[in-house]
Every structure is written in C-alpha cells, then in structure tokens.
Amino acid sequence: MEKQVFLITGGSSGIGLTLADLLSRDGHQVVSLSRSREKIRRALDQYPHLLGKVQFVTGDVTSSEDMEALFSQMASDYGMLHGLVNNAAVLNKGTLETISVPDYRFTLDVNLTGPYLVTRVFLPLLAKASGASVVNISSVAGLKPGTSIAYSVSKAGLDMLTRFLAGDLAPYKIRVNSINPGLVKTNIHLDNKVVSDEAAYENMLEKARKRYPVGRIGEPRDIALMARFLMSDDASWITGSIIPVDGGIMVENDLIPPKETERAPPL
C-alpha cells in the first residue's frame, strides 16, 4: 500500500495498539483514539518508538461532540481517510439477572452505537478515499453466547451493522468487514475488572487454552494482521464478511476422541 491515513478507535492497547504499530511500520499515518490519557501513556511506555510516529488523541466514541471535533481536525490535517478500525470496546460480565441496566446500556453504547457513530461521522472522509475500508473488531461471542449478555448482544449487533453497511456504503467504494476474535491476551479483562489481578487472569487463560484446537490463546498480532490485510488492496473483493480469527474455538468439539500426537497419523 502507498502511504495512507488510518483511524483506530481503542488504539492505545491490545489489538488496536498492535495494529497501529504495524501500520506505522508500513509507513502509513495512523491516528489512535483512546478515552484515557493514562492508557496512552502506558502505550508509549510499551512502544516508545511510536512517539511522533502515531498520533494519539483522546475522545469518546459515544460522544458526537468528540467525534465531530476529531473529524474536523483530521479533515484539516489529511483531507481523507483510507481505513477505519472500530476496535474500542468494553466488557461487563453478567447474565440477564446479574448485570445492571446501566452496565448493559453502557456496553451497547460503546461496542455497538460507537462504531455506528464513528462510521457515520467519518463517512465523508472515507468516501473521498475512493476505495476505503472499515474493519469492525467483533467477537466469537457475537456468534455464540459467551459469559456476558451485554457483550454478546453488542457484538452480534456489530456483525449485523457490518453486513448492512457493506451494502449501504458500497456505492462509495467503501468495504466493510468484521473480524471475530476468540480469546486474545489483551488488557480488556483487567481494565474492565472482569478478573481481579494478573494471577487470576493467567489462570483464566490457562483454563481457556485447553479448549482451543490450535493449543494456544490468541495474541493481538493475530488479529492485527487480519485487519491490515482487510484494509489492503489484496482484499479489494471482500466486503460484508464476518471472519472468525479464533484458533478454532468455533469448531471445538470435545466429542472427538483425542489424538495421539506423539506419532504421525496413519497413511
């Protein structure tokens, strides 16, 4: 890809930060949006080489005022937007009876209304790029219920938003796709206090690992590489797709007898 401009929401940690690093190494201009100045400081501690290469900005994806202000700034600075990655998300664990109404609404506001609002606000800049790409970071929890009713519902809705926008925005030569990760080792569980501390998190990851056919938990790079591909010209005929990148968890089947992996399969 020639030098292009990308906006990543939730771009100061996990998948978003890893993608910002990849795209900046490719020579692109990356704007990384975060709600938290503290997370931006943490990101630059983790990736000090991004200082001056990635433009970190603060803003709330649920705020029309924040997004309009960022639109004005990017319209002035760059004039167009080649790729938008709707990655910002929150996770509130709970069932119908245990999650609070405010937590449920907040989860849907960030995870579903946020991508709608950001895409709507930045549509004029995306249309100017003539071949732009929108990538929504969804979840396998949108395809199969997980531990959070709010998170699962928000991600299922995000997949439908993807399908709708793929048709709606095609006349502007804008492609829209979803990536549905399985469990990826990021800060989302700790930042949202789903687990109490690092030890509890590592214990959760180890228990989950055994359910993944490929034998490991995902890394942010696994998802970031797919996002980079979907925004490239190599994916120019892909739109409206819901793509699990999940280590095989969606085909996990404990009824299949375990293999003796020490020896080769029979001929």
C-alpha positions as CSV (number, residue, x, y, z in Angstrom):
1,M,0.0,0.0,0.0
2,E,1.1,3.5,-0.7
3,K,1.1,5.9,2.3
4,Q,-2.4,6.2,3.6
5,V,-4.3,7.5,6.6
6,F,-6.0,5.2,9.2
7,L,-8.0,5.8,12.3
8,I,-8.1,3.2,15.0
9,T,-10.5,3.5,18.0
10,G,-9.4,1.8,21.1
11,G,-5.9,2.3,19.7
12,S,-3.9,2.6,22.9
13,S,-3.9,-1.0,24.0
14,G,-4.2,-4.6,22.8
15,I,-5.2,-5.2,19.2
16,G,-5.6,-1.5,18.4
17,L,-2.1,-0.7,19.6
18,T,-0.5,-3.6,17.8
19,L,-2.3,-2.6,14.6
20,A,-1.1,1.0,15.0
21,D,2.5,-0.3,15.3
22,L,2.1,-2.5,12.2
23,L,0.6,0.2,10.0
24,S,3.1,2.9,11.1
25,R,6.0,0.5,10.3
26,D,4.4,0.2,6.8
27,G,4.8,3.9,6.5
28,H,1.2,5.0,7.0
29,Q,-0.2,7.8,9.0
30,V,-2.1,6.4,12.0
31,V,-4.4,8.2,14.4
32,S,-5.0,6.2,17.5
33,L,-8.1,7.2,19.6
34,S,-8.4,6.4,23.3
35,R,-10.7,7.5,26.1
36,S,-7.8,7.6,28.6
37,R,-4.7,9.6,28.7
38,E,-3.3,7.1,31.2
39,K,-3.7,4.3,28.5
40,I,-1.9,6.5,26.0
41,R,1.0,6.9,28.5
42,R,1.0,3.2,29.1
43,A,1.1,2.6,25.3
44,L,4.1,4.8,24.8
45,D,5.9,3.1,27.7
46,Q,5.2,-0.2,25.9
47,Y,6.0,1.1,22.4
48,P,8.3,4.2,22.9
49,H,9.2,4.1,19.2
50,L,5.7,5.2,18.3
51,L,6.2,8.6,19.9
52,G,6.0,11.1,17.0
53,K,5.0,8.3,14.5
54,V,1.5,7.6,15.7
55,Q,-0.9,10.4,16.5
56,F,-2.5,9.5,19.8
57,V,-5.7,11.5,20.6
58,T,-8.3,11.3,23.3
59,G,-12.0,11.1,22.8
60,D,-15.1,9.1,23.5
61,V,-16.7,7.1,20.6
62,T,-20.1,7.6,22.2
63,S,-19.8,11.4,22.1
64,S,-21.0,13.1,18.9
65,E,-19.1,16.3,20.0
66,D,-15.8,14.4,20.4
67,M,-16.1,12.6,17.1
68,E,-17.2,15.8,15.2
69,A,-14.1,17.6,16.7
70,L,-11.8,14.8,15.6
71,F,-13.4,14.8,12.2
72,S,-12.7,18.5,11.8
73,Q,-9.1,18.0,12.9
74,M,-8.5,15.1,10.5
75,A,-10.3,16.8,7.6
76,S,-7.9,19.7,8.0
77,D,-4.8,17.7,8.5
78,Y,-5.3,14.9,6.0
79,G,-8.4,15.5,3.8
80,M,-9.4,11.9,3.6
81,L,-9.4,8.6,5.5
82,H,-8.4,5.3,3.9
83,G,-9.2,3.0,6.7
84,L,-11.3,3.0,9.9
85,V,-11.0,0.3,12.5
86,N,-13.8,0.2,15.1
87,N,-11.9,-1.5,17.9
88,A,-12.9,0.3,21.1
89,A,-14.9,-2.0,23.4
90,V,-15.8,-2.6,27.0
91,L,-16.7,-5.9,28.7
92,N,-19.2,-6.2,31.6
93,K,-19.6,-9.8,32.7
94,G,-23.1,-10.9,33.7
95,T,-26.4,-12.6,32.8
96,L,-29.9,-11.1,32.5
97,E,-30.3,-11.3,36.3
98,T,-26.9,-10.2,37.3
99,I,-25.9,-7.3,35.0
100,S,-27.2,-3.9,35.9
101,V,-29.2,-1.9,33.4
102,P,-26.6,1.0,33.3
103,D,-23.8,-1.5,32.6
104,Y,-25.9,-3.2,29.9
105,R,-26.6,0.2,28.2
106,F,-23.0,1.3,28.5
107,T,-21.7,-1.8,26.9
108,L,-24.1,-1.4,23.9
109,D,-23.3,2.3,23.7
110,V,-19.5,1.7,23.4
111,N,-19.5,-1.6,21.4
112,L,-22.4,-1.0,19.0
113,T,-23.5,2.6,18.9
114,G,-19.9,3.7,19.0
115,P,-19.0,2.1,15.6
116,Y,-22.2,3.4,14.1
117,L,-21.5,6.9,15.2
118,V,-17.8,6.9,14.3
119,T,-18.5,5.5,10.8
120,R,-21.4,8.0,10.3
121,V,-19.3,11.0,11.3
122,F,-16.2,9.9,9.2
123,L,-18.2,8.8,6.1
124,P,-17.3,12.0,4.1
125,L,-13.5,11.4,4.6
126,L,-13.9,7.7,3.8
127,A,-15.8,8.4,0.6
128,K,-13.1,10.8,-0.5
129,A,-10.5,8.0,-0.4
130,S,-12.3,6.1,-3.2
131,G,-11.6,2.6,-2.0
132,A,-11.6,2.9,1.8
133,S,-12.1,0.0,4.2
134,V,-13.9,-0.2,7.5
135,V,-13.0,-3.1,9.8
136,N,-15.1,-3.8,12.9
137,I,-13.5,-5.8,15.6
138,S,-16.3,-8.0,16.8
139,S,-16.0,-11.3,18.7
140,V,-16.9,-15.0,18.6
141,A,-19.2,-14.0,21.5
142,G,-21.4,-12.5,18.8
143,L,-21.7,-15.8,17.0
144,K,-22.0,-18.0,20.1
145,P,-23.2,-16.7,23.6
146,G,-20.4,-16.0,26.0
147,T,-20.2,-15.1,29.7
148,S,-21.7,-11.6,29.2
149,I,-25.2,-11.0,27.8
150,A,-24.4,-7.4,27.0
151,Y,-21.1,-8.1,25.3
152,S,-22.6,-11.0,23.2
153,V,-25.6,-8.9,22.2
154,S,-23.4,-5.9,21.3
155,K,-21.1,-8.0,19.1
156,A,-24.0,-9.8,17.4
157,G,-25.4,-6.3,16.6
158,L,-22.0,-5.2,15.3
159,D,-21.9,-8.1,12.9
160,M,-25.3,-7.0,11.5
161,L,-24.1,-3.4,11.3
162,T,-21.2,-4.7,9.2
163,R,-23.5,-6.5,6.8
164,F,-25.8,-3.6,6.5
165,L,-23.1,-1.0,5.9
166,A,-21.3,-3.3,3.4
167,G,-24.3,-2.8,1.1
168,D,-25.2,0.7,2.2
169,L,-21.7,2.1,1.6
170,A,-20.7,0.1,-1.5
171,P,-21.7,2.9,-3.9
172,Y,-19.0,5.0,-2.2
173,K,-16.4,2.2,-2.9
174,I,-16.2,1.6,0.9
175,R,-15.8,-2.0,2.0
176,V,-16.9,-3.1,5.5
177,N,-15.9,-6.3,7.3
178,S,-15.9,-7.8,10.7
179,I,-13.2,-9.8,12.5
180,N,-14.4,-12.1,15.2
181,P,-11.6,-13.0,17.6
182,G,-11.6,-15.7,20.1
183,L,-9.9,-15.1,23.4
184,V,-7.0,-12.8,22.9
185,K,-4.5,-11.8,25.5
186,T,-5.1,-8.1,25.9
187,N,-5.9,-5.7,28.8
188,I,-9.7,-5.8,28.4
189,H,-10.4,-8.3,31.2
190,L,-8.1,-6.4,33.7
191,D,-9.1,-2.9,32.6
192,N,-12.8,-3.8,33.0
193,K,-12.2,-5.7,36.3
194,V,-13.6,-8.9,34.9
195,V,-10.7,-10.6,36.8
196,S,-9.2,-9.4,40.0
197,D,-5.5,-9.5,39.2
198,E,-2.8,-10.8,36.9
199,A,-2.7,-14.2,38.6
200,A,-6.4,-14.7,38.2
201,Y,-6.1,-13.6,34.6
202,E,-3.3,-16.1,33.8
203,N,-5.3,-18.8,35.5
204,M,-8.3,-17.9,33.3
205,L,-6.2,-18.0,30.1
206,E,-4.7,-21.4,31.0
207,K,-8.1,-23.0,31.6
208,A,-9.4,-21.5,28.3
209,R,-6.3,-22.6,26.3
210,K,-7.3,-26.3,26.7
211,R,-10.5,-25.6,24.7
212,Y,-8.7,-24.2,21.7
213,P,-7.9,-26.8,18.9
214,V,-4.6,-25.0,18.0
215,G,-3.5,-25.2,21.6
216,R,-3.0,-21.5,22.4
217,I,-4.7,-18.3,23.2
218,G,-4.7,-15.6,20.6
219,E,-2.2,-12.7,20.5
220,P,-3.1,-9.2,19.4
221,R,-0.9,-9.6,16.3
222,D,-3.1,-12.5,15.1
223,I,-6.0,-10.1,14.8
224,A,-4.0,-7.0,13.7
225,L,-2.5,-8.9,10.7
226,M,-6.0,-9.8,9.5
227,A,-7.2,-6.2,9.9
228,R,-4.2,-5.0,7.9
229,F,-5.0,-7.5,5.2
230,L,-8.7,-6.4,5.0
231,M,-7.6,-2.8,4.6
232,S,-5.2,-3.6,1.8
233,D,-5.8,-3.8,-1.9
234,D,-5.3,-7.6,-1.7
235,A,-8.8,-7.7,0.0
236,S,-10.5,-5.4,-2.6
237,W,-13.2,-8.0,-3.4
238,I,-14.0,-8.8,0.3
239,T,-16.9,-6.9,1.9
240,G,-19.8,-7.9,4.2
241,S,-17.7,-10.8,5.6
242,I,-17.8,-12.0,9.2
243,I,-14.4,-13.6,9.7
244,P,-13.6,-15.7,12.8
245,V,-9.9,-15.5,13.8
246,D,-10.3,-17.7,16.8
247,G,-7.8,-20.6,17.0
248,G,-10.6,-23.0,16.0
249,I,-12.8,-22.3,19.0
250,M,-15.9,-22.2,16.9
251,V,-15.3,-25.7,15.7
252,E,-14.1,-27.1,19.1
253,N,-15.8,-30.4,19.7
254,D,-15.0,-32.4,22.9
255,L,-16.8,-35.4,21.5
256,I,-13.9,-36.1,19.0
257,P,-11.5,-38.6,20.6
258,P,-8.2,-37.1,21.4
259,K,-5.3,-37.8,19.1
260,E,-2.0,-39.5,19.9
261,T,0.1,-36.5,18.7
262,E,3.4,-38.2,19.5
263,R,3.2,-40.2,16.3
264,A,2.2,-39.4,12.7
265,P,-1.3,-40.2,11.5
266,P,-1.7,-43.5,9.7
267,L,-1.3,-43.5,5.9
